Amino acid sequence: MPQISVETTIESVNQFLSKKMYVLALNVVSTALQENPSATELQALYGKVATESRDFYTAANVYDELVKKFPKHPVFLMDSAKAWSSVGEIEKAILYSKRAIQYSNSSRQSVLALADLYERNNMADEAEGILDSLAENIDGNGNYHRLKARLLIAKKRYAEAIDYILSMLHIERNNTRISKLCFLLSKSYDCLGDYDKAWEAAQKAHKYDESPFDEHEFFTQFDKIRTFMTKETVEGLIEGPTTEVAPFFIVSNPRSGTSLLEQIVGMHSDVANGGEMPTGSLLQSKIATMTDSFHSWPMNLIDVSESDASTLSRQYCLDGNFFRGDAKVVSNKALNLHLQLGFLSKILPSSKAILLQRSPLDNAVSCYMNNLIAAGLTYTNKIEHIGRTWVERKKMSDHWLEVLSIPMMEMSYEHLVANQRSETKRLIRFLDLPWQEECMQFHTSNHVARTISYDQVNKEMYNSSSGRWKNYEKHLGPLIDIVSDYI
C-alpha cells in the first residue's frame, strides 16, 4: 500500500485539530508514523496533537526525542519547554526555554515564551523583568499585551490591568484575541468586586468566541451511555486482568477541585499524578477496528474479547509508565471520565474512583468566567449549557454508583476545603495507603500543576470561592431553574 504523503497527513491532522477532533487527529498521525517513523515533520506533528489533546507527558517525551536529534532547534526546545511545564517539571522547562532563547538569537517569540512560563508559575518578578526589557519594541504583539495584563493581575494591580486591557480592546480587531482579553477584564473586575462589569465582560468574551458546539450530539451521549450500560449489561461485559498498578479516576467537572485533589494525593510517595490522561479516548477509538464490530460505541463493548480487554488494559498501563516510577497508584482526572468510567472499570478492574462534586452554581460561574473554550470545552459558552452539563454528569455519577463494581467514593469540594485533614485521611484510606503527613502540605510541592487552576493549587487551602455565585445571583435565573433539584 502506498504511503500517504507527509503534506497530506499534516493537512488532514490540522483540519481535525481545528475542529477539536483529537482522537481522529491522533489516529491519522500515528498511522503515518508507523509507515515513516523517522520523519521529523510527523514526529513534530505528533507532539502538537498530544499537546492540544492535553496529553502533556507524551508531548514532553516526543519533543525530548526531537531535541536529542536537533539540540539547537529553538522551536523544538520551546515546544519541549511548554510540555514539561505542563507536567510540572518547571526547572527543566526553564532550562529548555533559556536554550531556545540562546539558539534563536533572543527572538521575541522565545523570550516571551520564557516570560509566560515565569508568570504561569508564580514568578512574577522574573516575568516582569523580561517584559520591561521588551517594552520599547513590542507594538501590536498580542501575546505581549495579554501577558502584560496577566502580570498586572498576578501583582493585584487590578485597576491598572483594567485600564490596560480597555486600551487594547479599543484597537484590537481579531475576535479570538478580543475574547481572551475580555476574560482577563472579567477577572480584574471580579477581583475588585465590581461584579456587574465582571459579568458583562465575561458575556462579551463568549460573544466574540466562534467555537462551534453541537448541542444535540453533546447531550445525547449521556443518555446513550446510561441506556446501554445497565447493571445487567455491565456485569456481562468481559473484564480485563488484575494489574499491579491501581488506576485512580478523579471524576468531576472542570473548576471543581480536581487539580487540588490530585495534588493533595500526589504528595503521597505511592501515588503518581497522571493529569488529564487522554488514554481512555484513544482506547475507545481502537475498539471498532480491534473487534471488527458491526455496532457503534458504546454497543461495540459487547464484542470485546478477553484478549482485547487484556490488550486495552496493557496499553493503559504502558501509557502511565511515562511518569509513574515506583508508584502503586496512578491518578487520571480526564474530563470525559463521566462517560468512560463504565468502560474503564471493566478493562481495569483494579481501579478506584472518586466522584467529586462542587456546588452547581459556584461551578457554573467559575466555568463561565474562565476561558475554558480554549481547552476545547465549547459547552461553556452558555451558562445554560454549563448547567445542563452539570446535571447530566451528576446523573452519570449516580448511575455508576448503582451499576459498577469497582470501589467508588463520593466527595464534596466544599467539604474538602473546609475539612482538609479529615477528608484527606478519608481519601488516603480509600486508596488503601498508609497516612503520610506530606499530603497536608500539597502547596509546597515542586511538581506544579499546570492547569487553569495553576495559581490556586500552590497555595494553602482556602474556601473563599465557596458561595461565589451569590455575587452574580441576578444573572443566574436560567441556570438556577436547570439545577434547582440539586441545590
Residue pairs with C-beta under 8 A, 6 or more apart in sequence:
3 32
3 35
3 36
4 31
4 32
4 35
6 32
6 36
6 39
6 41
6 42
9 28
9 29
9 32
9 42
9 45
10 41
10 45
12 28
13 25
13 28
13 29
13 45
13 48
13 49
16 22
16 24
16 25
16 28
17 25
17 48
17 49
17 52
19 212
20 211
20 376
20 378
22 49
22 52
22 53
22 278
22 281
22 376
23 53
23 281
23 282
23 284
23 285
24 285
25 49
25 52
25 53
26 46
26 49
26 50
26 53
26 282
27 285
29 42
29 45
29 46
29 49
30 46
32 39
32 42
33 39
33 42
33 43
33 46
36 42
40 66
40 69
40 70
43 62
43 65
43 66
44 66
44 76
44 79
46 62
47 58
47 59
47 62
47 63
47 66
47 79
47 83
48 59
48 79
50 56
50 58
50 59
50 62
50 83
51 59
51 79
51 82
51 83
51 86
53 278
53 281
54 275
54 276
54 278
54 375
55 276
55 277
55 278
55 279
56 83
56 86
56 87
56 275
56 450
57 87
57 274
57 275
57 322
57 323
58 319
58 322
59 79
59 83
59 86
60 80
60 83
60 84
60 86
60 87
60 89
61 322
62 83
63 76
63 79
63 80
63 83
64 80
66 73
66 76
66 79
66 80
67 73
67 76
67 77
67 80
67 96
70 76
72 103
73 103
74 100
74 101
74 103
74 104
74 107
74 110
75 100
77 96
77 97
77 99
77 100
77 103
78 96
78 97
78 100
78 109
78 110
78 113
80 96
81 92
81 93
81 94
81 95
81 96
81 97
81 100
81 113
81 114
81 117
82 93
82 113
82 117
84 90
84 92
84 93
84 96
85 93
85 117
85 120
85 121
85 450
86 275
86 450
87 275
87 323
87 450
88 273
88 445
88 446
88 447
88 448
88 449
88 450
89 447
90 117
90 121
90 446
90 448
93 117
94 114
94 117
94 118
97 110
97 113
97 114
97 117
98 114
100 110
100 113
100 114
101 107
101 110
101 111
101 114
104 110
108 134
108 137
108 138
108 141
109 143
111 130
111 133
111 134
112 130
112 134
112 141
112 143
112 144
112 147
114 130
115 126
115 127
115 130
115 131
115 134
115 147
116 127
116 143
116 147
118 124
118 126
118 127
118 130
119 127
119 147
119 150
119 151
119 154
120 450
120 454
121 448
121 454
122 154
122 455
122 458
124 151
124 154
124 155
127 147
127 151
128 151
128 155
131 144
131 147
131 148
131 151
134 144
138 144
142 172
142 174
142 177
145 164
145 168
145 181
146 177
146 180
146 181
146 184
148 164
149 161
149 164
149 165
149 168
149 181
149 184
149 188
150 184
152 158
152 160
152 161
152 164
152 188
153 161
153 184
153 187
153 188
153 191
154 455
156 191
158 188
158 189
158 191
158 192
159 192
161 184
161 185
161 188
162 185
162 188
162 189
162 192
165 181
165 184
165 185
165 188
166 185
168 181
169 178
169 181
169 182
169 185
172 178
172 181
175 208
175 209
175 210
176 208
176 209
176 210
178 204
178 205
178 208
179 205
179 206
179 208
179 209
179 371
179 373
180 205
180 371
180 374
182 201
182 202
182 204
182 205
182 208
183 201
183 202
183 205
183 369
183 370
183 371
185 201
185 205
186 198
186 199
186 201
186 202
186 205
186 369
187 198
187 369
187 370
188 198
189 195
189 197
189 198
189 201
190 198
190 369
190 471
193 471
195 471
195 472
198 369
198 472
199 369
199 472
199 475
202 368
202 369
205 371
206 368
206 373
206 381
206 382
209 373
209 381
211 373
211 378
211 381
212 378
213 378
213 379
213 381
213 385
215 385
218 379
218 389
219 388
219 389
219 392
221 339
222 338
222 339
222 392
222 393
222 395
222 396
224 298
225 298
225 339
225 342
225 396
226 395
226 396
226 399
228 298
228 299
229 298
229 342
229 399
229 403
230 403
231 402
231 403
233 302
234 342
234 346
234 403
234 404
234 405
235 405
236 302
237 301
237 302
237 304
237 346
238 304
238 305
238 306
238 308
238 309
238 346
239 309
239 346
239 347
239 349
240 309
240 310
240 312
240 313
240 346
240 347
240 348
240 349
241 309
241 310
241 313
241 349
242 349
242 350
243 313
243 317
243 348
243 350
245 317
245 320
245 324
245 327
245 328
245 329
245 330
245 350
246 328
246 329
246 330
246 350
246 351
246 352
246 431
247 316
247 320
247 329
247 330
247 332
247 344
247 348
247 350
247 351
247 352
248 265
248 271
248 329
248 330
248 331
248 332
248 351
248 352
248 353
248 354
248 431
249 331
249 332
249 333
249 337
249 341
249 344
249 351
249 352
249 353
249 354
250 258
250 261
250 262
250 331
250 332
250 333
250 337
250 353
250 354
250 356
251 337
251 338
251 341
251 353
251 354
251 355
251 356
251 397
251 400
252 258
252 333
252 354
252 355
252 356
252 357
252 358
253 335
253 358
253 363
253 367
253 389
253 390
253 393
254 335
254 367
254 372
254 375
254 377
254 380
254 452
255 358
255 363
255 366
255 367
255 370
255 372
255 452
255 453
256 356
256 357
256 358
256 363
256 413
257 356
257 358
257 413
257 416
257 417
258 333
258 356
259 333
259 449
259 451
259 453
259 454
259 456
259 457
260 413
260 416
260 417
260 442
260 453
260 456
260 457
261 333
261 354
261 356
261 411
261 416
261 427
262 273
262 275
262 331
262 333
262 449
263 273
263 442
263 445
263 447
263 449
263 457
264 424
264 427
264 439
264 442
265 271
265 273
265 329
265 331
265 427
265 428
265 431
265 439
266 272
266 273
266 331
266 442
266 445
266 447
267 436
267 438
267 439
267 441
267 442
267 445
268 329
268 428
268 431
268 433
268 436
268 438
268 439
269 327
269 436
269 438
270 327
270 328
270 329
270 433
271 327
271 328
271 329
271 330
271 331
271 431
271 433
272 320
272 323
272 324
272 325
272 327
272 329
272 330
272 331
273 323
273 331
273 447
273 449
274 320
274 323
274 324
274 330
274 331
274 332
274 333
275 331
275 332
275 333
275 449
275 451
276 332
276 333
276 334
276 335
276 451
277 319
277 320
277 332
277 334
278 334
279 315
279 316
279 319
279 320
279 332
280 316
280 332
280 334
280 336
280 337
280 340
280 343
280 344
281 334
281 336
281 340
283 312
283 315
283 316
283 347
284 297
284 340
284 343
286 312
287 293
287 297
287 300
287 301
287 304
287 308
287 312
288 296
288 297
288 300
290 304
290 308
290 311
290 312
291 300
291 303
291 304
291 305
291 308
292 303
293 299
293 300
293 302
293 303
295 302
295 303
298 342
298 343
301 343
301 346
304 312
304 346
304 347
309 346
309 347
312 347
313 347
313 348
316 344
316 347
316 348
320 330
323 330
324 330
328 433
329 431
329 433
334 340
335 377
337 344
337 353
338 392
338 393
338 396
338 397
339 396
341 353
341 396
341 400
341 404
342 400
342 403
342 404
344 351
345 351
345 353
345 400
345 404
345 405
345 406
349 405
349 406
351 406
352 406
352 407
352 408
352 409
352 430
352 431
353 400
353 406
353 407
353 408
353 409
354 408
354 409
354 410
354 411
354 427
354 430
355 397
355 400
355 401
355 408
355 409
355 410
355 411
356 411
356 412
356 413
357 394
357 397
357 410
357 411
357 412
357 413
358 412
358 413
358 414
359 413
359 414
359 466
359 467
359 469
359 487
360 387
360 390
360 391
360 394
360 479
360 483
360 486
360 487
361 469
361 476
361 479
361 480
361 483
361 487
362 465
362 466
362 467
362 468
362 469
363 386
363 390
364 383
364 386
364 387
364 390
364 469
364 476
364 479
364 483
365 468
365 469
365 472
365 476
366 465
366 468
367 377
367 380
367 386
368 380
368 383
368 386
370 452
371 452
372 380
372 452
373 380
373 381
375 452
379 385
379 386
379 389
380 386
383 475
383 476
383 478
383 479
384 478
384 479
384 482
386 479
387 478
387 479
387 482
387 483
388 482
390 483
390 486
391 482
391 483
391 485
391 486
394 486
397 410
400 408
401 408
401 410
407 430
409 426
409 427
409 430
411 423
411 426
411 427
414 463
414 466
415 423
416 423
416 424
417 461
417 462
417 463
417 466
418 463
418 466
420 440
420 461
421 440
424 439
424 440
425 435
428 434
428 435
428 436
428 439
442 457
443 457
443 458
443 459
443 460
443 461
445 458
448 454
448 457
448 458
449 457
449 458
451 457
469 476
480 487
